[in-house]
Amino acid sequence: MAEMKKRAVCSYENMNEELAAAFAAKYPKGYSDFLPDLKEYPKPDGTSFYAVTVELPESIYLVKIKVKVDDVEDLERWLDSDEGDDSISGGEGESGDALPDDNISQYTNGEEDSNDSE
């Protein structure tokens, strides 16, 4: 019968050198590599955390990754604040300096750049 590997949970910030090396080998591009493997795990208190699995020769780790998940109430407040508001947030919406329309001709000076024709 095969020996059971030790299982443990560790946060990304607290990985030991061996685990960090295995994590980097499995996910060399970082975030874009491990995003498809990221899974949500429930905790007994009703909250949850996100983690990826990294296997070492004698153990298997769940490496916790901090993930900001949109709060439904925050999202609803944001959506409600934008309804019927066509101004630009950032201070310029009230002064009449709206974003220009998609008429690109207003950005040319009438002379074509010879490099653009190639």
Secondary structure as GFF3:
##gff-version 3
##sequence-region A 1 118
A	DSSP	beta_strand	6	11	.	.	.	ID=ss1
A	DSSP	three_ten_helix	12	14	.	.	.	ID=ss2
A	DSSP	alpha_helix	17	26	.	.	.	ID=ss3
A	DSSP	alpha_helix	31	34	.	.	.	ID=ss4
A	DSSP	three_ten_helix	35	37	.	.	.	ID=ss5
A	DSSP	beta_strand	39	42	.	.	.	ID=ss6
A	DSSP	beta_strand	48	55	.	.	.	ID=ss7
A	DSSP	beta_strand	59	65	.	.	.	ID=ss8
A	DSSP	alpha_helix	72	82	.	.	.	ID=ss9
A	DSSP	three_ten_helix	104	107	.	.	.	ID=ss10
A	DSSP	three_ten_helix	114	117	.	.	.	ID=ss11
###
